Amino acid sequence: MSTISQILLIGHTHHDVGYTNSPRLLDDQHRRVVAEVLRLCEADPEPGPAQFRWTFEVARPVLRHLAETGEAGAAQLRRLVHEGRVAVTGGYLNMTQLPSDAEFGAAYDALQVFRAAGLPVRTQQHGDVNGIAWGTVEAMRRAGMSRLVMALNPDHGRAPYEQPTGFWWEGTSGQRVFVWLSTHYGFGEQWGIVDGDVVAAQRHIAAFVERLAARPDYPYDVAVVHAANDNRWPTPLFLDVVRHWNTVPGNPPMRTATIDEALDLLEPQASRADVPVVRGEWSDWWSHGHGPTAREVAVYREARSFARAAQTSLGLTLLRGDGEPALAHVLGYRRGPTRLRDAHEVVADLARVDEDLLLFGEHTWGSWETYSKPHSTFSHSHWNAKAGFAYQAYDLARDLAVEGMFRLAASGTDPAGAAPVPAAGGGILVVNPTERDRTEPVEVELDTTRRARLVARAPAFGVALLPTPGASTARTGREIAKGPYRVVVDPARGGVVSLVDRRDGRELVDPAVPHGLGAVVVERIPTGCDHPMVVRSPKDFHPDFPGPDFERLVARGEDEPAITESAELATITWRVTPADLPAATVALTLYRDADVVDLDVHLVKPARLEPESIFVAFPFAVPDPEFLLETAGAVYAAGTEQLPDTSRDWHSVQHAVGVTNRDHGILWGSFDAPLVQVGGFHTGRWARTLAVAGGQVNSWLMNNLHFTNFQASQDGTRRYRYRFAARSGPVTREQVRVYGRNLLEPLQARRYAGPVGVTGGSGLRVEPADRLLAEVRPAGDQAVRVRLRNIGAEPVAATVEWAGPGVTGGGPVTVAGHGIADVTLRRADPPS
């Protein structure tokens, strides 16, 4: 039990890019909030317990304010931070678990603006979201922050510990951040604080302090209370609460403070009290809210793949130098000529893509009335604005990626030195945006109606020009064999009933599961169900109300599967009819020269408001499995490497999952859909431990089981893509990391009939390529940044080299375990 000696009231605005109003309006309003806060600070110069103090909950509006006001704005902020009047925190926005480590990297890189302005940033504040990726620990420490405030929303999930409390969160490298698991910021409004209702605030805060003092696990003498709510315009009304509280006999003193000041008091007390140290993923209970918008999430994921490809190819082009401009300017991928961006535009447009990706990955996905009024114009307008971030990122990233491919192909050439135009109308141009030689399937559009697959080989950071794929034959049947695998499909069981690895004879499909691999499974609430979420409120889909007991219906088919086959590959396609939905088409492809299996699901999903889910099932035959899941910047073992009481029922992964035991395993990945349930179906269990029935990976493609913010109905007519591969030995974390990165950054392929200036390597080499991941990006002023990520625990002595004239920089660098290092290459002479 503790004696509460003081109460700190933290004024801030919870930053939603939406919810209470349209994202189109609120993003700008938050920028204006910064100026209003500074005005209120200047208008209240007298020190005292009720002096106006403020914490900027996220970095984006302050960054925008500095961009607008320059050194004058920076000087004002520096002074007020030094005086303890305001705190600037380092989280770009309140993010979901969708962003990759590269997007988080862009967000933390933006904090360089604060450092350049002399603004200290020591804390990241995160509100409303019930989880955050494990890789955040290392990313925060690299950005100079060592404290994290998590103001979790208690609805629809569980916190790792009773709120509030503190603990140490240890990252994969052993570095730690101090976490203050705070109360939900919304109590600031519920308790009457932000509106200055001194009577209500007195009652609620007194009860809160009494509860803290009675807790044996609360070793602090400070109580932190939030004066905040969603998108509140800053006012000094909450200061009346301080003034009134301090007039009541027996109350411990209250004063305003910033979050930095609060943590300066709490962190040393946590160190003395020996609070818990925990490792693992903070798996978000709210991540299932992305299920109703499967199509837009897929667009977002496709956009970031284009963005990564674009920055690599345009960076390599900068180092090589553009070829003959007269040739390059007619490399339009639809209608030439196409104007090429200059170096400044490339950097600016890549930054615009970063911004849109981060705005889409932010946690606000719908208006406050999406469930109560799903058909209102406001709900639709709000979602249109939110989805627009994904589509804006897609449009720009795709255009940059195609420009980059074609410019790289023609780079460093002149008319005399250019290779001849490929014969017979062109070939397939393939660009490898990564540091390793790669052989993998690609899909390419041959004309406006025909697409083809082929297995492409491309060197690290290199280009290959391949012939157009040949013809294939068609037949019906239930079995195909190609390369390492043999497959048998039974549409009556929904999918693949046998998948044999011919290299060792191992059966990869679990025969004990009553449906096939690739089966589409509809999960819905049984008729007559009286679960509280059905009869009372969707908000009661919650740990306090386990269930409901969903029924699961496997989509089945009757028609004989269709088979297309060539010398290089074989595809088997079958149709199934999910419950109450149009028919779906599932296609599985095997390759002669690649050890992966591709599975595509073409789904037509009309919108429905009734609670339901759709899965694509992968019942792998891996006894006693461990599931290794890829999160941003880390890989964790589901169930065992997670913070207490974080979601075991479902997980949001980047792209890859390893299903493994001591003898063998499977690498599985999803291009488009992030949500999985592993070891079985778990919806509604709200389990504290992961129950594993077998090696099942169930891709949770869609659901509409939230109660606010997210969309109330789900649709998503689209093709959803998966890729997996058997491994003869145990799957490692490093393999999961590389496999996921390769799905994020696939080989880029397009039909091409232009000049070819580079085939093979482009000139960039990163060693040792088998221990690092590398990201290439134009950085302005003729510079290209190569960011190296160490995927292992041991330091790596790395080398970045450029083979060719006119480029300086590079060389050796040591990359710490699970760390990153940036190496700069610079073109010495401006490219032609």
N, C-alpha and C positions, 0 to 999 in steps of 0.2 A: 504494500500500500504506500501511496505517495502523498505528500502534502503539496498541493498546488499553490505555488508562491506567486505566480503571475499568469495573466492571460494575455496572449498576443492576438490582436485582431488584424487579419491580413486582407487588405482591400485589393481586389483584382476583378477583372471581367473574364468569365469563362469564354474561351474563344471557340465558337462554332462558325464554320463557313457554311451557314445555312441554319436549318431547323426553325428558328423563330421568324426568319424572313429569307428571301431568296439569296443564294450565294452571289448573284450578280450585284446585290446591294451591300451585303454584309462585309465582303472582303475590303471594300473601300471604307465602310464605316469604321472598321477596326483601325485602319490607318489614321482616321480622324480622332479616334479615341486617344491616341498617343499625344496629340497636340492638346486635347482637352485636359488630360492628366497633368501635363506640364503647366498648363494655365492654372489649374487648381492648386498645384504645389506652390507656385509663385504667389498666389493670392492668400496663402495661409503660412506666412513666414515665421510665426511665433512658435517656438518649441514647446512641447508639452505632451502629455499622454494622448491627447485627442488631435494631434497634428495630422494633417492629411499626408498619408504615405500610401504608396501604391507599388504593386508588383505587376510587371508585364508578363502574363502567363506564357506567351509564346513569342518567338523571335520575329516572325514575318512582318507584323505591322511596324515594329521598331526599325527593321531594315528598310522598309518602304519610307518611313518618316525620314531616316537619314539620307536616303537617296534624293529626297525632295528638298531637304533643308541644308545639306552640306555641313561644312565645318561649324556654322553657327548652331545648328541643331545638335551636333556632336558635343560642342562645348557646354551647352545647357544640360544635356544628359550627364556628362561627366561630373559636373558640379553637383547635381542632385543625387547621383549615385554616391559620390564621395560624402555627401551630407547624410546619407542613409534615408533619403526621402523616397527614392524609387529603386527597384531592382530590375535588372534586365536578365531574363532567363534564356536558355540555349536551345530549347526544343523548337524546331521550325514551326510545326503545328502539332495539334494533338492527333497523332497518327494511329492508324490501324496496323495490323500485321501484314498488310499487303505489300508495302514497299520492300524492295530488295536492298542489299547492303550498298549498292551503287547509288540508289536514290537517297538513302540515309547519308551516304558520303557527300552528295551534293548539298543536302541540308546542313550538315555540319561544316562543310567548306564555306558556306555562306557566312558563318560566324567570324571569318577573317575580317569582315567589315567592322565588327565590333572591336576586335583587337587593334585594327588600324586606327580606330577612333579613340583608343585608350579606354574602352569600356570593359570592366571586368565581368566575365560571365562564368560563374562557378556552379550554377544549379540548373537542372532541367526540371520543369514542372509539367505534369501530364495529367489531364483531367478527363473524367467520364469514362475513358476506355478501360476495360478490365484486364488488359495485358499489354505486353510489349516484348519485342524480340530479344533473345538472349544476347545477340551480338551488340545490342545497345550498350552494354557495359564497356566493352573495349572502345566502341565508337565515341562514347562520352569521354572516356579518359584521354583518348587522342585529341579530343577537342578542348581539353583543359578543364573538364567538369568532373566532380566527384560526388555530387549529391543529386538524388532523384526524388521528387515529390510525386506520389501517385494518389490523386484524389478520386478513388474508384467510386463508380456508381453502384450502389448495393443491389439494384434491381437485376434480376435475370442472371445471377451468377453468385460466386462466392469470392471473398478476398482471401489471400494466403493466411492472414492473421486477423485478429479482431482490430478493427479501426478505432482510434488511431494507434500506431505503434511504429517502432523503428527496427530495422535489421540491416545487415550487410548482404549485398548481392554480389556474388563472385562470378566473374566471367570465365570463359574457356581458358584464358591465359593465366588465371589466378589473380588478376587485378580485381579490385572491389569498388563499389560505390555504396554510399550510405543512402538507404531508402527510407523516406518518411512516408509510411502508408497512412495517408491522412483521411479524415472524414470526407464525405462527398461535399463538394463546394456548394451544392444546391441548398444545403442547410442554411446558408446565408440568407436566402429568400424565405425558406420555410419557417425559419425562426424569427422573421421580421427584422433581421439585422440591416439588410441593404436599404430598406425603406425607413429606417429609423423608428420602428415600432418598439419603443424602449420597454414597454410592459411585457410584450411577448418575448423579446430578446432576453430580458432579465430572467424570465421563467425557464426558458429553454437552456440558456447557457449555465444557469445555476444547476439544473439537473445534469447537464453534461459534465460539469466539473465534479459534481458529487459522484457520478459513475466512475470517472477517471480515478478519483482518490480512493475508491473502493477496490480497484483492480489490483490484484497482487502482481500482475505481469506488466505494470506500467511504472517504470523506474524514473520517471521524469517529473520535475517540479514545474513544468511549463505546460499550459494548455494552448493549443493553436486552434483558432476559430476563423473560418472563412467568411468574408463579407463579399459574396459574389453570386452571380447566377448567369444564365445563358445570355451572352451578347448584351449585358447591361451597359447602358451609357453611364460613365462615371459621374457620381454625385457625392457630395460630402455628407449625405444623410446618415451614413453609418457612424459618423463621429458622435452623433447624439447618444448612441448606445454606450460609448465609452464614458461620456460625461455622466450619464445617469447611473451606470453601473458603479462608478467610483464614489457616488453619494450614498450608496446603500451600505449600512454598517455590516461588517462581517464578510463582505465580499473581498477576495484577494484582488490586488490592483490589476487593472486592465490598461493596456496601451496599444496604440497602433504600431505596426512593424511591417517590414518587408519580409518576404520568404527567406532571403539570405540571412537576415538577422535572426530569424527563428531557428534556422538550421545551425547557425553559429552557436546557439545555446544548446540545442538538442543533441547534436553529434557528439560533443565531448561527454555528455551524460550517457549516451549509448555505449561509448567506448568503456567507460568505467563500469557499466552494468553488465558487460559481456553479453550483449544481445545476440540473437541467432545469426549465423552465417549460412547462407543457402546458395546452392548452385542450380542452374538449369533454366529452362524456358518459362517465361511468364505467359502461359497459353491462355488466350483471351476467350472468355465465355461468350462475348458478344460477336465473335468473328462469324458465327453462322448467319449474321445479318446480311452478309454479302450474297447469300443464296438466291434471293429473289431477283437479282440483277446479273445473272450468269453471263448474258451476252455482253454487257458493258464491262464487266470484270475481264472477260476474255479480250475485248478491244484494248483495254488498258494494258494487259500483259503483252499483247502483240505490239502495242505502241512502244513499250520500253525495249522490246527486242529490236525493233527498227532503230530506236535511238542508240542502242549500244553498237549496232552494226554501222550506223552513220558516223558516229564519232571516230570509230576505228578507221574506216575507209577514207574519211576526209582528213584525218590526221596523217595517215600514210601518204596520201596524195600531196599534202603540204610538204612533207619531207622529200618526196620524190620530185616535186615540181610538176605543174600541169604540162600536158603535151601541147601540140599545136592548137591554139585557141579556135581556129576556124573549124577544126574537127570536133573539139570538145563541145562547142556550143550547139551542135546539132545532135547531141546524144539524148534527145527527148525520148522517154520511154513510151510515150503515146503519140504525141504530135510534136515533132521538132520544127524549128529550133527551140531549145530551152535555154534561158539565160542562167548562167552559173552564178552562184553566190561568191562575193569576195570574202577574204579572210575574216573581216570584221563581222559580216553577216553570218558566217558559219558559227562563230563563237556565240553571237547573240541568239541565233535560232536554236542552238543546242540548249542554251540557258532557258529559253522559252519552253522547250519540251520538259526540262526538269521541273519547272514551275507548275505546269499543267499536271504532270504525273504526281507531284506532291499534293496538289490541291484535290486530285481525285482520291489519293490514298488517305487523305484526312478523314476523320471519323464521322462526319455529318453526311448522312446518305438520304435524308428525306426531311420533309417538314414535320412539324409537331402533329399535324392532322393526317398523316399518310394512312393511318389505320382507322381513325374515326371518320374521315372523309376521303377515301381513296380516289374518288372520281372528281374531286374538286379541281378547279382550274389551278388553284394555288399549289396543290400537291403535284400536279403534272408539270407546272411551270418550274417548280423547285427541282424536280428530278431532271427535267430537260437541262437546267443549268448545271447540275452536278454531272450528269452524263456528258455534257459538253466538254468538260475538262479532259475526259478520256478521248473523245473524238478529235478535239483540237490537238492533243498530243499525238494521236495516231496520224492525222493528216500531215502534220509538219514532220514528224519523225520518218514516216514512209517516204516523203518527198526527199528529205535529206539522205536517206539510205540509198535510194535509187540513184540520186545524183552522185553520191560517194562511190557506188559500185562502178558506174560508167566512167567517172573521172579517174578512178584508180586504174581501170583497165587501159585507159589512154595516157596515163601519166608518164612523164619523162620521155616523151617521144616527139619526133618531128616527122613531117611527111616522108622524108627519105628513110628514116629508121623504123617507121611503123610496120608492124607485121601486116600481111595481107588480110583483107576481109575474109572471114571464114567461108568456105565453099558451101554450096547448096543452101543459100539463104541464111546462113548463120549457125551458131551452136549455142551451147548452154554455158553462160558465164557463171562461175562459182567463186565467191570470196569467203575466205576463212578469217573471221575477225579475232581469232584467239592465238595464244602463244604455242599451241601444240599442233602437230600434223593431225589431220582428222579425216576419217573415212566414215561417212554416214549417209542415210537417205535424205534426199531433198525432193521437194515438189516444185514444179515449174509450170507456168502458163505458156502453152505453145502458141495459141492464138486466142481469139475472144471466147471460144467455147471449150477448147480442149486443154486438159492439164495432164501432166505425166510425172511419174516418179522415176528416180534413178539413184543409184549409189554413187556419190561423188567423193573424190579424193582431192584434198587441197592442202598445201603446205601451210605451216604456221604463218600468220599475217600475209598470206599469199593468195594467188589467183590461179584458177584452172579454167581452161576452155575445153568443154566436153562435147562430143557429138550428140545430136538429138536422139532420144531413145527410139529403138526400133519397134516394130509391130508386135502385138500380142494376140493370143488366141482366146476364145471364149467357150465355156462349157458349163454344165451344172454338175454338182457333186457336193460331198460333205467333207472331203479330205484334201489337203494340200501338203506338200513337203518342198522345202527349199532351204538351202544352206544348213544351219544347225538344227532346224526345227521341223517337226511334223505335227499337223493340227487336224483335229476332227471337230466338226460343228454339228450340234443338234438344235435346230430352231425351237423344237418343242420344249427344251430345257433352257432356252433363252440365249445360248451362246456356245462357247468352246467347252467341250466336255473332255477333251484330251489335248494336251500340248506337251510333246515329248522333246527333250533335248537329246538329239541323236548323238551328241559327243559322248555322253555317259549313260544314256538310257533313262534319265530321270524324268518322271512324270511331274509336271509343273502345276497341274490343276488338282485341287483337293477334291477327291471323289465323295467325301462326306458332306459337302455343301450341296443343298438341293437345287442349285442353279449353276449355269455355266459361267465361264469367264467372259466378260463383256456383256453380261446380262444387264438390261435396264430394269431397275426395281423401283416401283412406286410405293411410297410409304404414306399411309393416310390413317386418319382417326376412324375407328369402327363406328358404324351406325349405332346410335343410342348411347354413345359414350357420355358419361356424366362427370368427366374430369373438370376441375374448376376452370381450366383455360377454355373449355368449350361452353360451359353453362354460365360462367360469370365474366371472365375477362381474359384476353390473350396474355395479359401481364402475368397470369398465374402459370405460365410455362416457366417454372422456377424451381430451384432446389427444395423449397419448402413444400412443393406439391409434386413429388416424383411421378413420372408418367407423362402423358397417358401411355397405355399399352398399344402401340401402333400395330396395324396390320400391314404386311409387306406382300405386294403382288408382283410376281415376276412377269415381265413382258415376254410373250411366247409367239412363235410363228409356225406356219404350216408349209410354206412354199420351200421348194428345194433351193439351197444356196446357189449363187452364181459365182463362177470362178473365171478369172482372167489370168493368163500366165504368159510370161516371156522367158527368155533364157536367164534374165537377171532377177526376176521377182515373180511372186504369185500372190494374188489377192482373192480372198473369199468373202462374199457379201451376202448377208441375210437380212430379212425383214421380220420385225416383231411388232406387236401392238401393245403398248403400255395401257394400263387401265384408264379409261375415259380420255384417251389421247389419240391423235392420229398415229399412223404407223411410223416407226422409226427404222432407220437403216444402219446397220453396223457392218464395218468392213475391217478385216484383219489382213495385214500384208507381211509376208516373209521375203527375205532377201538372200540371194546366193552369196554375196560378198560382204554382208554385215550381220552381226550377231544380235541385232535388235529386232523386236516385233513392234509394228505400229498397229494401233487400233483406233479407228475413227467412229464416232457416233453422230449420225445426222438426226437431229431431234426437232420436231415441230411441237412447240409448247405454247398453247394459248394461255392467256392470263386467267387465273382463278383466285378467288379470295379465300376459299376454304383451306384450312391448314393441310399441307401436304409436302412431301419431299420426293426427289428423284435421285437415284443413285445409279452409277455404273459400277458393277461389281467385278473385283479381281480376286477370286478365292485361290490364292497360291498355296501349293503343297509344301510348306516349310514348317516342319514340326518344331515346337518349343521356340517360337520366333521372338526376336527382338526387333523393334521397329525404330529405325534411325531416320529422323525427320529433318529436312532442311529448312531452317529459318534464316532470317537475314543475318549474315555474318557468322553462322554457327550451324552445327548439327547436334541434335540431342536425342537421347533415347526416350521414346514416349513412355510416360508413366513413371519412370525412375529418375529422370533428369528434368523434373519440373518443380516449380515452387508448389508448396502445399496448397491443396484445394483449388488449383487452377484446372482448366478444362481437360479432363481425360476423355470426355464423350466425343469430342471432335477437335480437330486441329487445323489451323491454316498454315499450309506449307508454301514455300517458294515454288519449287518445281519437283523436287525429288524425294523419294522414300526408299530406304534400304530395308528389305525384309530378310533377316539373316539368322542363322544359328552357327554353331561351331564348325559345321561341315560345308555348308553352301548357302547361297542366298540369291536374291533377285533385286536388281535395281529397277525401280518403277518411277515413272514421271508423267506429269500432266502439263501440257503446254498452256491450257486455257483455264482450268478450274482449280482453285487453291484448297478447297475444303476436303478433308478426308476423315473417315472413321476407320480406325485400324483394329484388327483382331476380331471384328464382328460389327454388328449394328448396335449403336448405343443411344440413339435419340431418346431423350427423356429420362435417362437413368440418373443423371446428375451424380455420377460416381466419384468417390474419393480415391479409388484405385482403378487401374486399367484392367478390365476383364478381357482376357485373350482366349478366344475359342479356336484360333488357328491363324494361318498366315494371310488373312484377308485384308486387302486394302479396298475400301469402299469409297469411291469418289463421290462426295456429296455434292452433286451437281447443282441442285436447286432446293430451296425450301422457303417458306414464308412464315416462320414460327416466332418472329419477334413481335413486339407490341407497339413500337414507336420508332421514329427516325428512319428505319429502313422501309422498303416497299412492301405494301400489304399483299400484293399479288405477284406471282412469278410468271414470267414468260422468258423465252430465249431461243427462238428458232435459229439454229446454227449448227455447224460441225464442231464437235469437241474432240480434241486429239490427245492420244496417250502413246507412250513408248516405254517398253520394258525389255530387260535382258537378263538371262540367267547367268550366274557366276558359280564356278566350280568350287570356290573357297568362300570363306566368310566375307561379307561386304564390310568395307571399312568406312569410317566417317569421311576420309579424304575422297574415296570413290563417290560417295553420295554428293559431296560438295562439287566435284568436277562434273558429275552427271547432270546435276541441277543447273550448273552454269552453262553447260552445252545446250540444254533446252531453252534457257534464257537467251543465249546467243547462238542460234543455229547457223549452219552454213547458209549464206545468202545466194540464191540462184535466180537468174533471169535469162530469158532468151535474148541473144545478143548478136548483132551483125556489124559492129563498129570496128574502129581501129584497135589493135591490141598492142600495147606497149610493154606490158608486164605479164608474163606467165611464170609460175613458180613463185619463189619468195619475193617480197617487195623490197627487202633490205633490212628489216627490223628483226633482231634476234634477242630473245630473252632466255637466259639459262639460270638454274636448271628448270626447264619447262615442266618437268613432272612434279615439281614441288610448289609451284606458284600459279596464281591466276593473274593475268595482266589486263589492264584496261588502258586503251589509248585514246587520247582526247586532245583536240586543238585547244591551246590555252591562251591564244592571243600573242601579238608581237612576234610572229613567226615561230612560236614555241609549241611543242607538243609534249604533253605530260604522259608519262607511262607510270601508272599506279600498279604496284606489285602487292598482291595479297598472299601471305603465307598461310596455307591451309593446314599446316601441321604445328605441333607444339614446340619443335626445335628451331632455333635460328637458322636462317638460310643465307649463305654467301651467294649473292646473285650478281648477274652481269646483264646490262642492257647495252647493246651495240647496234650501230647502223653501218651497213656496208654500202658505201657510195659516197660521192663527193658532195661538198657544200653543206654538210650537217655537222654541228658540234654538240658536245655534251655526251650524256650516257656514262658508261663505265661501271665499276663495281659498287655494290651497296649491300649492307647487311639488313635483312628483314627479320625482325623479332618473331618469336613464335606467336602465331595467331595475330600477327601485326601487319601493318602496311608500310610501304616506303614509296615515295614519289621520286621519279627520275625525269629530268627534263632533257629533251633533244631540241635543238634549235637550227632552223635553216639559216645559214650564214648569209646567203644572198637571196633577195626576194625571188620567189618562183616566177617564171615567165607567165 
